[in-house]
Amino acid sequence: MLTEEALYWIALHKTPGIGPKRFYRLLAAFGTARAVWEAESGALTKVLGGKVAAGLVAFRRTCSPPAEGERVQKAGCRVLLAIDPAYPPLLKQISDPPPVLYYKGQFRPLDQLAVAIVGSRRATPRGLNTALTLAADLAAQGVTVVSGLARGIDSAAHRGALQVDGGRTIAVLGSGLDRGYPPENAGLLHAIAERAVVCSEFPLGTPPYAANFPARNRVISGLSLAVTVVEAATDSGSLITADFALEQGRDVFAVPGPIEREGSKGPHGLIKQGAFLVEGAKDIFAALNLPMLAAEVSAAFETEPDPTLSPAEQKIWDLLAAGETHIDELVRASGLPVATVNSALVMMEMKKVISQVAAKTYRRNR
């Protein structure tokens, strides 16, 4: 059941011209989404400027928050607000995370151990087989595979994860959940929603506009500890996902291919820039220490969280003695790999010894 405030979050999030940055700016100025929705035009203008404020005022006349909530529920969707405790912790780390995440299926704690696999829509048979095999091997070890449900590599990655008994995969759409794209993946979308999660930051009814996909890619990397690129041309959207991963402090992996193929140029370029070369899932497991992390996360949810800190967690705990600290400073001061710091922060939040107080900024709880 949606709370009253959630209805106003959904309506405000749907307002044309109100992206995440403006959404959070309004929330900081007025305190609640309902207060924003009911604010006078002059007060909105001080925060947004005249043109955007006028657009919000006009939209309020045609949009009913209760009706928007009812529409979401009738579509069989659920929503997570960025302030909800169940909002994906890794996604909450990024700058200006989606205020509202629409989803079908069920997020689980182990989805925090996620790796994205992305690549060309015009993939070769070799690339498709590589993506499918990598995804299956990751899923078999309890790792959730994240991708974008596009043709080619994305679809192969989702299918590989679903081949494994209990395998988990998250599909991130560049459209509303009721406008799944491409149409031939309707069956795959349904299977993922039944077994794991399909999600989108775009309101219901949003078509798959080309401009939506960079934002979709930002969420793919945001949900993941690392991004793996399998076949991508130099102008591929998959490289945009890799760029977001680097901005968000995630590791980037790339699968090499035959030098004469266009689809090899993207991964080879990433490797030249310092991405991890991947020949199989074992390389990803080694870089992220994923099997050990999976065991720790499972134990944390099967019993009371163990407050004992690992050496990496202890180092971060010591650094947080100075007060609220951004993840970039934790990486610099600790000397630990980005992936290790990300994983340690997730574990420490689960042990309830730290909290995230702002985007990528943490503090001790005791």
C-alpha positions as CSV (number, residue, x, y, z in Angstrom):
1,M,0.0,0.0,0.0
2,L,1.5,3.3,-1.0
3,T,1.7,6.0,1.6
4,E,0.3,9.5,1.0
5,E,3.8,11.0,0.7
6,A,4.7,8.3,-1.9
7,L,1.8,9.4,-4.0
8,Y,3.3,12.9,-4.2
9,W,6.8,11.5,-4.9
10,I,5.4,9.6,-7.9
11,A,3.5,12.7,-9.2
12,L,6.4,15.1,-8.7
13,H,8.8,12.6,-10.3
14,K,6.5,12.4,-13.3
15,T,6.5,16.2,-13.8
16,P,8.2,17.2,-17.1
17,G,11.4,19.1,-16.5
18,I,11.9,17.7,-12.9
19,G,14.8,15.4,-13.1
20,P,16.7,14.0,-10.1
21,K,18.7,17.1,-9.4
22,R,15.7,19.4,-9.4
23,F,13.7,16.9,-7.4
24,Y,16.2,16.8,-4.6
25,R,16.6,20.5,-4.7
26,L,12.8,20.9,-4.2
27,L,12.8,18.4,-1.5
28,A,15.6,20.2,0.4
29,A,13.7,23.5,0.0
30,F,10.2,22.3,1.1
31,G,10.8,19.2,3.2
32,T,8.3,16.9,1.6
33,A,7.0,16.1,-1.9
34,R,3.5,17.1,-0.7
35,A,4.7,20.5,0.4
36,V,6.3,21.0,-3.1
37,W,3.1,19.9,-4.8
38,E,1.1,22.5,-2.7
39,A,3.6,25.3,-2.8
40,E,2.8,28.7,-4.3
41,S,4.2,29.6,-7.7
42,G,6.4,32.3,-6.3
43,A,8.1,30.0,-3.8
44,L,8.7,27.4,-6.6
45,T,10.1,30.1,-8.9
46,K,12.8,30.9,-6.3
47,V,14.0,27.3,-6.4
48,L,13.4,26.4,-10.1
49,G,13.3,29.6,-12.0
50,G,10.2,30.9,-13.7
51,K,9.9,28.6,-16.7
52,V,10.3,25.3,-14.9
53,A,8.1,26.5,-12.0
54,A,5.4,27.5,-14.4
55,G,5.6,24.0,-16.0
56,L,5.2,22.4,-12.6
57,V,2.2,24.5,-11.7
58,A,0.6,23.7,-15.0
59,F,1.2,20.0,-14.6
60,R,-0.3,20.0,-11.2
61,R,-3.6,21.0,-12.7
62,T,-3.8,17.9,-14.8
63,C,-2.2,15.3,-12.5
64,S,-3.8,13.7,-9.5
65,P,-1.3,12.0,-7.1
66,P,-3.9,9.4,-5.9
67,A,-4.8,8.6,-9.5
68,E,-1.1,8.1,-10.3
69,G,-0.7,5.7,-7.4
70,E,-3.7,3.8,-8.5
71,R,-2.3,3.5,-12.0
72,V,0.9,2.1,-10.7
73,Q,-0.9,-0.5,-8.6
74,K,-3.2,-1.5,-11.4
75,A,-0.2,-2.1,-13.6
76,G,1.1,-4.6,-11.1
77,C,4.1,-2.4,-10.3
78,R,5.7,-1.5,-7.0
79,V,7.9,1.5,-6.2
80,L,10.9,2.2,-4.1
81,L,11.6,5.8,-3.0
82,A,15.2,6.9,-2.6
83,I,14.4,7.3,1.2
84,D,13.1,3.8,1.6
85,P,15.3,1.4,3.6
86,A,14.8,-1.2,0.9
87,Y,16.1,1.0,-1.8
88,P,19.2,-0.7,-3.4
89,P,22.2,0.4,-1.4
90,L,24.6,0.5,-4.3
91,L,22.3,2.6,-6.4
92,K,21.8,5.0,-3.4
93,Q,25.6,5.6,-3.5
94,I,25.5,7.4,-6.9
95,S,25.1,11.1,-7.4
96,D,21.4,12.0,-7.6
97,P,20.0,8.5,-7.6
98,P,16.5,8.0,-9.2
99,P,14.0,9.4,-6.7
100,V,11.5,6.8,-7.7
101,L,12.3,3.3,-8.9
102,Y,9.4,1.3,-10.4
103,Y,9.8,-2.4,-10.4
104,K,8.2,-5.8,-10.9
105,G,9.5,-8.9,-9.1
106,Q,11.4,-8.7,-5.8
107,F,14.8,-7.2,-4.8
108,R,16.7,-9.4,-2.4
109,P,19.7,-8.7,-0.1
110,L,22.1,-10.8,-2.3
111,D,21.3,-8.5,-5.3
112,Q,23.9,-6.2,-3.7
113,L,26.4,-8.7,-5.1
114,A,25.7,-7.7,-8.7
115,V,27.8,-7.5,-11.9
116,A,26.6,-5.8,-15.1
117,I,27.1,-7.4,-18.5
118,V,26.5,-5.2,-21.5
119,G,27.4,-5.0,-25.1
120,S,26.5,-4.7,-28.7
121,R,22.9,-5.2,-30.0
122,R,24.5,-6.6,-33.2
123,A,26.5,-9.2,-31.5
124,T,28.4,-12.1,-33.1
125,P,27.5,-15.7,-32.2
126,R,30.8,-15.8,-30.3
127,G,29.9,-12.7,-28.3
128,L,26.4,-14.0,-27.5
129,N,27.9,-17.3,-26.3
130,T,30.5,-15.4,-24.2
131,A,27.8,-13.3,-22.5
132,L,25.6,-16.2,-21.8
133,T,28.4,-18.3,-20.3
134,L,29.7,-15.4,-18.2
135,A,26.2,-14.7,-16.9
136,A,25.6,-18.4,-16.1
137,D,28.9,-18.8,-14.3
138,L,28.3,-15.6,-12.2
139,A,24.7,-16.6,-11.4
140,A,25.9,-20.1,-10.3
141,Q,28.0,-18.4,-7.6
142,G,25.1,-16.3,-6.3
143,V,26.0,-13.2,-8.2
144,T,23.1,-11.2,-9.7
145,V,23.6,-10.3,-13.4
146,V,22.4,-6.7,-14.4
147,S,21.7,-5.7,-17.9
148,G,19.4,-3.6,-20.1
149,L,17.2,-6.1,-21.9
150,A,18.4,-4.9,-25.3
151,R,18.9,-7.1,-28.2
152,G,22.2,-9.0,-28.5
153,I,24.6,-9.2,-25.5
154,D,22.1,-7.9,-22.9
155,S,19.5,-10.5,-23.8
156,A,22.1,-13.3,-23.8
157,A,23.3,-12.1,-20.3
158,H,19.8,-12.3,-18.9
159,R,19.1,-15.7,-20.5
160,G,22.4,-17.0,-19.1
161,A,21.5,-16.1,-15.6
162,L,18.0,-17.6,-15.9
163,Q,19.5,-20.9,-17.1
164,V,20.9,-21.4,-13.6
165,D,18.6,-22.9,-11.0
166,G,17.9,-19.9,-8.7
167,G,19.9,-17.6,-10.9
168,R,19.1,-13.9,-10.4
169,T,19.1,-11.1,-13.0
170,I,17.9,-7.5,-13.0
171,A,16.7,-5.9,-16.2
172,V,16.8,-2.1,-16.3
173,L,14.5,-0.5,-18.9
174,G,14.8,2.8,-20.8
175,S,11.0,3.1,-20.9
176,G,8.1,2.7,-18.5
177,L,7.5,-0.8,-17.3
178,D,4.3,-1.0,-19.3
179,R,6.3,-0.1,-22.5
180,G,8.9,-2.9,-22.6
181,Y,11.3,-2.7,-25.4
182,P,12.3,-4.4,-27.7
183,P,8.9,-6.1,-28.3
184,E,10.4,-9.5,-29.1
185,N,11.7,-9.6,-25.5
186,A,8.3,-9.5,-24.0
187,G,8.6,-13.2,-22.9
188,L,12.1,-12.6,-21.5
189,L,10.8,-9.6,-19.6
190,H,8.0,-11.6,-18.0
191,A,10.4,-14.4,-17.1
192,I,12.8,-12.0,-15.4
193,A,9.9,-10.4,-13.4
194,E,8.8,-13.8,-12.3
195,R,12.3,-14.9,-11.2
196,A,14.0,-11.7,-10.2
197,V,13.5,-8.0,-11.0
198,V,12.6,-5.7,-13.9
199,C,12.9,-2.0,-13.0
200,S,13.0,1.5,-14.5
201,E,13.2,5.1,-13.2
202,F,10.8,6.2,-16.0
203,P,7.1,6.6,-15.1
204,L,4.5,4.3,-16.7
205,G,3.6,5.2,-20.2
206,T,7.1,6.5,-21.1
207,P,8.1,5.3,-24.6
208,P,11.7,4.0,-25.2
209,Y,13.0,7.3,-26.5
210,A,16.7,7.2,-27.5
211,A,17.4,10.0,-25.0
212,N,16.3,7.7,-22.1
213,F,19.1,5.2,-22.6
214,P,22.0,7.0,-21.1
215,A,20.0,7.5,-18.0
216,R,19.1,3.7,-18.1
217,N,22.8,2.9,-18.4
218,R,23.6,5.0,-15.3
219,V,21.2,2.9,-13.3
220,I,22.7,-0.4,-14.7
221,S,26.1,0.6,-13.4
222,G,24.7,2.1,-10.3
223,L,23.1,-1.3,-9.3
224,S,26.4,-3.1,-9.9
225,L,29.8,-3.6,-8.2
226,A,31.3,-3.7,-11.7
227,V,30.5,-3.5,-15.4
228,T,31.6,-6.0,-17.9
229,V,31.7,-5.1,-21.6
230,V,31.4,-7.9,-24.2
231,E,31.6,-6.7,-27.8
232,A,31.0,-3.0,-28.4
233,A,31.9,-0.5,-31.2
234,T,33.7,2.7,-30.3
235,D,30.5,4.6,-30.3
236,S,28.5,2.0,-28.4
237,G,26.1,2.8,-25.6
238,S,27.9,0.1,-23.6
239,L,30.9,2.4,-23.4
240,I,28.6,5.1,-21.9
241,T,27.7,2.5,-19.2
242,A,31.5,1.9,-18.6
243,D,32.0,5.7,-18.3
244,F,29.2,5.9,-15.7
245,A,30.8,2.9,-13.9
246,L,34.1,4.8,-13.6
247,E,32.3,8.0,-12.4
248,Q,30.5,5.9,-9.8
249,G,33.6,4.2,-8.5
250,R,32.9,0.8,-10.0
251,D,35.4,-1.5,-11.7
252,V,35.2,-2.0,-15.4
253,F,35.9,-5.4,-17.1
254,A,36.3,-6.0,-20.8
255,V,36.3,-9.2,-22.9
256,P,38.9,-9.1,-25.7
257,G,38.0,-10.4,-29.2
258,P,39.5,-10.8,-32.7
259,I,41.3,-7.6,-33.7
260,E,39.7,-7.4,-37.1
261,R,36.1,-7.1,-35.7
262,E,34.4,-3.8,-35.1
263,G,32.9,-5.2,-31.9
264,S,36.3,-5.8,-30.4
265,K,37.4,-2.1,-30.6
266,G,35.3,-1.0,-27.6
267,P,36.6,-3.6,-25.2
268,H,40.2,-3.3,-26.5
269,G,40.0,0.5,-26.0
270,L,38.8,0.0,-22.4
271,I,41.6,-2.5,-21.7
272,K,44.2,0.0,-23.0
273,Q,42.7,2.6,-20.6
274,G,43.1,0.2,-17.6
275,A,40.0,-2.0,-17.6
276,F,40.5,-5.6,-16.3
277,L,40.9,-8.1,-19.1
278,V,38.3,-10.9,-18.7
279,E,38.8,-14.4,-20.2
280,G,36.2,-16.0,-17.9
281,A,34.1,-15.5,-14.8
282,K,37.1,-16.6,-12.7
283,D,38.7,-13.3,-13.5
284,I,35.7,-11.4,-12.2
285,F,35.5,-13.5,-9.0
286,A,39.2,-12.9,-8.3
287,A,39.0,-9.2,-8.8
288,L,35.9,-8.7,-6.7
289,N,36.4,-11.6,-4.2
290,L,32.7,-12.4,-5.0
291,P,32.3,-15.9,-3.5
292,M,33.6,-14.8,-0.1
293,L,31.4,-11.8,-0.2
294,A,28.4,-13.9,-1.1
295,A,29.0,-16.1,1.9
296,E,29.3,-13.1,4.2
297,V,26.1,-11.5,3.0
298,S,24.2,-14.8,3.3
299,A,25.4,-15.3,6.8
300,A,24.4,-11.7,7.7
301,F,20.8,-12.4,6.8
302,E,20.6,-15.9,8.1
303,T,21.6,-14.8,11.6
304,E,22.0,-11.6,13.5
305,P,24.5,-9.3,11.7
306,D,28.0,-10.0,13.0
307,P,29.6,-6.7,14.2
308,T,33.1,-8.1,13.7
309,L,34.9,-6.2,11.0
310,S,37.1,-7.6,8.3
311,P,40.6,-5.9,7.9
312,A,39.2,-3.8,5.0
313,E,36.2,-2.8,7.0
314,Q,38.3,-2.0,10.1
315,K,40.5,0.3,8.0
316,I,37.4,2.2,6.7
317,W,36.0,2.3,10.3
318,D,39.2,3.9,11.5
319,L,39.0,6.5,8.7
320,L,35.4,7.4,9.6
321,A,36.6,8.4,13.1
322,A,37.2,11.8,11.6
323,G,33.5,12.2,10.8
324,E,31.4,12.1,7.7
325,T,33.6,11.0,4.8
326,H,33.0,10.7,1.0
327,I,33.8,7.4,-0.7
328,D,36.5,9.0,-2.9
329,E,38.4,10.0,0.2
330,L,38.0,6.6,1.7
331,V,39.5,5.0,-1.4
332,R,42.4,7.5,-1.4
333,A,43.2,7.3,2.3
334,S,42.8,3.5,2.6
335,G,44.8,2.6,-0.5
336,L,42.3,-0.1,-1.1
337,P,40.8,-0.9,-4.6
338,V,37.5,0.8,-5.4
339,A,35.6,-2.5,-5.5
340,T,37.0,-3.5,-2.1
341,V,35.8,-0.2,-0.6
342,N,32.4,-0.5,-2.2
343,S,31.9,-4.1,-1.0
344,A,33.1,-3.2,2.5
345,L,30.7,-0.3,2.8
346,V,27.8,-2.5,1.7
347,M,28.8,-5.1,4.4
348,M,29.2,-2.4,7.1
349,E,25.8,-0.9,6.3
350,M,24.3,-4.4,6.7
351,K,26.1,-4.8,10.0
352,K,24.5,-1.5,11.0
353,V,27.8,0.0,12.1
354,I,27.7,2.8,9.5
355,S,25.1,4.8,7.6
356,Q,25.0,6.7,4.3
357,V,24.1,10.3,5.1
358,A,24.3,11.7,1.6
359,A,25.3,10.5,-1.8
360,K,28.5,8.4,-1.4
361,T,29.1,10.0,2.1
362,Y,29.2,7.8,5.2
363,R,29.4,8.1,9.0
364,R,29.8,5.8,12.0
365,N,26.6,4.7,13.9
366,R,28.4,4.3,17.2
